């Protein structure tokens, strides 16, 4: 059994740009296998684990956390060997200049996103924003050689290995939402120690960043009586609005909003209080932008709870989370599942 | 095949009102497939029965257009968009209503910068001089489409609504060719793609195929100062890698590449950073359907004069026939 922090680092370093999760699905299935009765990978590379409940007629609880990450896609290979690219998911163009990347071509290739030297920038353009179409990936190869190894449509991921930091924090490229997957594993670990009546389906989902694709497929295929979504919310930093950013290390943020089931949310908050599990309140006025939006309207509708782990610098290669929050999220979810009325 | 394309491009069919296109396709494919049915949203589903895998090929029938929202005292029509319209592109265009009434799109001329032009500063002039006269010709909610003909010139087609009658033509031609296979093929002519990929969603739910393809148009990067895109007119149909609505399933994409290679059909890869296709709604239907797309490189999409290359169209038919075998 891996410690939570080590697991987060291992998960964050997997490469799974949305639409290319197949390269990472086996690794996640292996982690689930340690705690589940059944594990399978579906046709879209969702990784599904089932931990059976003890009731004779168990209900089904679905927990999802997406494991895809934002990245880039090669859109053209120039005669000079430079690669043109476009974003996959919400990549902030300001944060990727001078990044080191891996181009997933015939084999993995190291590349850099070069930036024009400051000396060479036209003074008139100095304050202008850079656009994706003005940037290139340099893999050091001639056009001819590059075309042998790279194809239009190849995915590109950021090289930003997860780092353990002071105060039990971790920074890395895809803590959105591998820390959510780690929270699922924490939930399973905790459930091993507890009795639970209900079947627990855990799903590490694909293509969330492109429109909740994996979640839509998962809640159609699994007949769930309750869904719990684990994702990240904004960690607070200077200049962020207090009502939509949350301090790290103060526990999971429990979502409250129109699409989230009020009775379950109330019960979840009461449980957190009673058990002294740290939590925060996350008011969600819209559809939450998370997989909760998919589950809430799946089939005839599934009651849904949203638990969010605060992450600073979301959608940059240096996202930062607190391991304590991940553990708190897992404990809270597990206790909630185990404590449901028989 | 040009005759077929010409016929399809001439049919009137803005989103939500596809019945003329549907009737035309039905009349051509009657007796050529095993079953033809229409679902509640107006999708036309033509089935070639088989005992093997189920393949769904979807081409949307609807075209972009305008819808009358208000008729003023002087008889000018205000309108909203059906699908993606750019004010500068529709300015000065002739449009035609279902009943044949023709109008011209013009704008309030007191604007200081034409770049600021928006649809709510534009109107349709049907030549009427009063509200009463106008109301005798059109009603609120009536829809109009570009009025333009279809021309074959040096192997290229110039026409309105190649998006996506060209996709319809490809599927109709394929159904007429009737490729020999044990697989079951669903030629699906979908409704309401331009307003949110709506028809394809219900059609896919009704069929639940093993694999699905959207057959549609894609942009090119070969016109002066166009946005960069590695697609050229005449260099082959495109195999979709990604658009704004879907990332093609690896199994679908790989099957297309493999079939194109073995049959020696030219192809290009397509990454559209904006715009979606029917594959976007099909692939998230009924728990997930592996989906992808084959597209025809098209210049000036959503204008009254789109250009496609006949070779790309014919190669698309051939590629799809190999795909389903």
Interface residues (C-beta under 8 A of the other chain):
Chain A: X18 X19 X22 X42 X43 X44 X73 X75 X76 X84 X86 X87 X88 X133 X151 X152 X153 X207 X210 X211 X213 X216 X217 X220 X221
Chain B: X227 X228 X229 X230 X241 X242 X245 X246 X247 X249 X250 X253 X269 X271 X273 X283 X284 X286 X287 X288 X290
